[in-house]
Amino acid sequence: QVQLVESGGGLVQAGGSLRLSCAASGRTVSNYAMGWFRQAPGKEREVVGGISWSGRYSDYAPSVKGRFTISRDNAGNTMYLQMNSLQPEDTAVYYCAAGPPGYSSSYYSLSGRAYQYWGRGTQVTVSS
C-alpha cells in the first residue's frame, strides 16, 4: 500500500510562485511513474504533468508548460511541483498520484487512468 500526502498549497497573488511537495510512505514509489493533477470547483480533473521514476523524463499540459516544473528527489519518494507566474485560472485543488511499479525508466503518463494511488490534495488559490 502507498500513502501520498501533498503539502505547500496556499494563497498567492497573480504572478507569484509556490512549490508543492508530495511525500510517499508505505511501499516505496522509487520505481513508479508519478504525476500531478488539479481540479477546480465545477470542473473536471485535469492533468498538470507527469514524470518517470528516473526523474529524467517529464511532460506537461499546454496550459502550464514553461511555467511549472516537476521534479523528484534522488530516492524517488518525494515529488515536487514548482509553480511560477501563477494566474487565477491555476486556482484548484492539486493532487499527486503514483502508478504501479515496473515501468521503464523513460515512462510517464498524462492520463489519470495510469495511476492507482492518489493523495487527498492541497488547495492553491491565486488572487487577481
C-alpha positions in Angstrom: 0.0 0.0 0.0 1.2 3.5 -0.8 0.1 6.7 1.0 0.6 10.1 -0.7 0.4 13.4 1.1 0.6 16.8 -0.6 1.7 20.0 1.1 2.7 23.5 0.2 -0.6 25.0 -1.1 -1.9 28.4 -0.1 -2.9 31.8 -1.2 -0.7 33.7 -3.6 -1.1 36.8 -5.8 -1.1 36.6 -9.6 2.5 36.4 -10.8 3.7 34.7 -7.7 5.2 31.3 -7.1 4.5 28.2 -4.9 6.3 24.9 -4.6 4.1 21.8 -3.8 5.5 18.6 -2.3 4.2 15.1 -2.4 5.6 12.7 0.1 5.1 8.9 -0.2 5.0 6.4 2.6 4.4 2.7 2.9 5.8 0.9 -0.1 8.5 2.8 -2.0 7.5 4.6 -5.2 11.0 5.0 -6.4 10.2 2.7 -9.4 6.8 4.3 -10.1 5.9 6.9 -12.6 4.2 9.9 -10.8 2.1 12.8 -11.8 0.3 16.0 -10.7 -3.4 16.7 -11.4 -5.7 19.5 -10.4 -9.4 20.2 -10.1 -11.2 23.5 -9.9 -14.8 23.8 -8.5 -17.4 22.8 -11.1 -14.7 21.4 -13.5 -13.3 18.0 -14.3 -9.9 16.9 -13.0 -7.2 17.8 -15.5 -3.6 16.8 -15.8 -0.8 19.1 -14.8 2.2 16.9 -15.7 3.9 13.5 -15.3 7.4 12.3 -14.5 9.2 9.0 -14.9 10.6 7.1 -12.0 14.1 8.0 -13.0 13.1 11.7 -12.9 14.8 12.2 -16.3 11.6 12.4 -18.4 8.6 14.5 -18.0 5.8 16.3 -19.8 3.2 19.0 -19.1 -0.2 20.2 -20.1 0.0 23.1 -22.6 -1.7 25.4 -20.1 1.3 25.1 -17.6 4.2 24.3 -19.9 7.0 26.8 -19.4 5.6 27.9 -16.0 5.5 24.7 -14.0 8.3 22.2 -13.3 8.0 18.7 -11.9 11.0 17.0 -10.2 11.6 14.2 -7.7 14.4 13.6 -5.2 17.2 11.1 -5.6 15.4 8.4 -3.6 12.3 8.9 -5.8 9.8 9.0 -2.9 9.2 12.8 -2.9 7.9 14.7 -5.9 7.7 18.4 -6.3 5.8 20.9 -8.4 7.4 24.3 -8.8 4.7 26.8 -10.0 5.8 30.1 -11.3 3.9 33.0 -12.9 0.7 31.8 -11.3 -2.6 33.0 -12.7 -6.1 33.0 -11.3 -7.0 30.1 -13.7 -4.5 28.0 -11.8 -6.7 28.0 -8.7 -7.6 24.4 -7.9 -7.0 21.5 -5.6 -3.8 19.9 -6.6 -3.4 16.1 -6.3 -0.3 13.9 -6.7 -0.5 10.4 -8.0 1.6 7.3 -8.4 1.4 4.4 -10.8 2.2 0.7 -10.3 5.8 -0.4 -10.3 7.5 -1.9 -13.3 7.5 1.0 -15.8 10.7 1.7 -17.8 13.0 4.5 -16.7 11.6 6.6 -19.5 7.9 6.1 -18.9 5.4 8.8 -17.9 1.7 9.4 -18.4 -0.6 12.3 -18.6 -3.7 10.1 -18.2 -5.3 9.7 -14.8 -6.0 6.1 -15.7 -2.3 5.3 -15.4 -2.2 6.0 -11.7 -3.6 3.9 -8.9 -2.5 5.8 -5.8 -3.8 9.4 -5.0 -3.3 11.9 -2.3 -6.1 13.9 -0.8 -5.0 17.2 -2.4 -3.8 20.6 -1.4 -5.6 23.9 -2.2 -3.9 26.5 -4.3 -5.7 29.9 -4.7 -4.4 32.6 -6.9 -5.8 36.1 -6.4 -6.1 38.7 -9.2 
